[in-house]
Amino acid sequence: MKKPLFIFLLFPLGIVLPAQQLTRFAVVDLSRVYMAFFRDSRAVREWEESSVQVQRELDRRTKEIQDLQSRKVNAEMQGNEDEVQRLENLIYRRSEALRDYYQVRTRELEERKQRLSQSDSFLEQVYDEIRFIAESEGYSTVLNLKENTGILWYSPTVDITEKLIQNLIAKAGR
């Protein structure tokens, strides 16, 4: 008689105890999604063209500095101290100008890229698709991989970037 009473008392406890729910996280690289999904858009092509132009200018200026350095070595070999001094000053000024140009243009390109990736229509499409993937696969939180400095490590199995890109491309009919 005591055994059934013991089982009867344990059964209600199982119902009362709350079930433990696991929180599942996913990560997504929004800048990669943007560049993959909108690769053919005019705005992205213009950004890519600007990026190529900046790189060409950097290459041109770097070559110019290298040529000046070669001329300086030749002037040193000939013992022409005035020319060496003039070329050193010129190399210094051109190197500083190159560094400034690089910093300014890189910052401009990054700002343009960020503005492109934050356009309302793009974000609306992406967030709708992220919500669909998260709900259908049981993720309770999706983090932007590039903008979250709190992510120290993640498993590639929770990176939904490629799935998001494929879903967006499929919905766009490409």
C-alpha positions, 0 to 999 in steps of 0.5 A: 500500500505504501508503494502506490502512495509514493508513486502518486506523490512523485507524479504531481511533482513532475508536472509542477517542475518547470521544463528547462528551455535552452536558448539558441543563438545564431550569428550572421555577417550582415556586410557579407550578406549585403555584398553577396545579395546586392552585388549587382546593384548600381550602388554597390558597383559604384562603391566597388569602382571607387574602391578600385580607383582609390587602390589605383591612386595608392599604387601610383603614389607608392610607385612615385615614392619608390622611384624617388627612393631609387633616385635618392640612392643614385644621388647618394652613390654620386655623393650629391648631398644637396640632391639627397637632402632634397629627395629625402624631404620630398619622400617624407612629404609624399609618404605623409600625403600617401598616409593621409590619403589612405586614411581619409579614403579608406574611412570614406569607403567604409562609411559608404559601405556602411550606409549601403548596408543600412538602407531601409529596404535592405534591412527590412528584407534581411530582418524579415528573412532572419526572423523566418530562419530564426523561428523555423530553426529555433534560434531565440537570438541572432547576433550581427557577427561584425558589429558585436564585440562581445562574441569571442568564439562561435561554432560555424554551425550557428552561422546562418549567413550563407543560408540567409544569402541563399534565401534572399537570392531565391526570393529575389528570383535570381 
